[in-house]
């Protein structure tokens, strides 16, 4: 449980001002799902997965992301 709070805290710090375009819950869900697929909650996976969602958020709007995801 402590690790999840740590992950959430790091996400908030890593996302910075760009977080406003995508809801925090969506970013956290993406990163936690990505980390699970990559083998677990490690700092390396956290960094890689948070960079992935930052890249996505920087290239498409949240509305387009929502449509593409479904």
N, C-alpha and C positions, 0 to 999 in steps of 0.2 A: 504494500500500500504506500509506503514511504517513497518507493521508486517511482510510482505513478505521479505523485505530487512533484517529485524532482523533475520528471519528464515534462510535466505541464509547465513548471516554472521555467525550464530551459527553453521550451517552445515560445513562451511569451517573450523571453529575452531575445531569442534568435530571430523571431518574426519582426520585431521592432515596428516601425510605422507602417510597413506594408500589410500588416495584419488587418487593417481596417476594411480591405476589399473582400476578404473572406472571413466568415464568422469563426471565432476561436474554436468553437466546438467542432466545426468541420475540419479545421487544421489538425486538431488533436486526434480526431477519429482517423484521419488519413495517416498521420504519423504512427499511431499505435498499431493500426492494421498493417502498415508497411513494415514496421519493426518486427511484428509477429511473422510475416512472410519471410523476412530476412534471417530469422533464427532467434529472435529474442530482443530484450531490452538491454542494449549496450550503448555506450557513448558513440561508437562508430555508426551503429544503425540509426541512432537518434540524429546525428549530424547528416547522414546521407538522406534519410527520409524527410527531414525538415527542409533540406535543400531542394528536394524533389518538389514538395508542395509550394515552396517559394518560387521555383521556376514556373510551375503551372500557373500560379497566381499572377505572375508577372507577364504571362503571355495570353491568357484568356480570362474573360470576365467570369465572375462567380455564376451568373445565370447560364452561360455557355458550358461551364464545368458541370453544373447540375444536370443539364440536358444530356451531355456526353456520358455522364456517369450512369444514367438510368437506361 
